[in-house]
Amino acid sequence: QPSEPLLEVNNIEVIYNHVILVLKGVSLSVPRGGITALLGGNGAGKTTTLKAISNLLASERGAVTKGSIRYRGQRVQDLDPAELVRRGVIQVMEGRHCFEHLTVEENLLTGAYTRTDGAAAIRRDLDMVYGYFPRLAERRKSQAGYTSGGEQQMCAMGRALMSRPETILLDEPSMGLAPQLVEQIFAIVRAVNEGEGVTFLLAEQNTNVALRFAHYGYILESGRVVMDGPADALRENPDVKEFYLGVG
Ligand code: ATP
């Protein structure tokens, strides 16, 4: 069972362009070894929260103006994104972002760039990734730009795994994918979580699937957490059913 908080976001505010207040005091606790889902509709602030954690807001003229973000107890909000990767936190951005002109395997290998443990270990991890994503093994010599949306999502996740992360921040993995594929992607998240002990914080609009695979969920509305709880409890909650699960 997940326990000790690995990542703690405490009452953060995020402002874009000096004036647009988008996160209005968001707090989250991500336990080591868990799958935590960040839920909510379009524009609720999920992506902004992930980018605040991985320090990717500056390029969008956004900034954390209040609150704190701690990883393993240490303040991380002023760190270079690459330093965060070295500490074990990697983000898989919304919309995949594979290098289109590289093959699938070359894409995976780019994920190992921060590692210093040598070719044999990297080779072993490539096999580990192909174990979780058999489809990537079949497509490893294909140019990523010519693979399907689902394969590109897998490629982006596989590349993240090649950095041997402790924590993956996964933004909207279901985006644009057919239901069956969404199911497959989430099953792989669960398998990687259980098999490698990787901690996940994932942002997802598809509440239904996210709450079936995650352990714990936070629901964001207009930049605030309006509800949180164990995934099973949220799935049974009448408000969640009515407003997020489409039944009620
Ligand atoms: P989505 O599923 O659409 O990504 P989200 O919950 O991830 O939704 P965010 O992308 O975090 O939401 O956006 C939250 C709010 O911040 C939205 O109102 C959006 O318009 C605004 N926003 C996002 N990026 C910027 C930016 N660079 N400059 C100004 N406002 C922004």
Residues whose N, C-alpha, C, O or C-beta is under 5 A from the ligand:
A	BS01	ATP	Y16 I20 V22 G41 N42 G43 A44 G45 K46 T47 T48 T49 E60
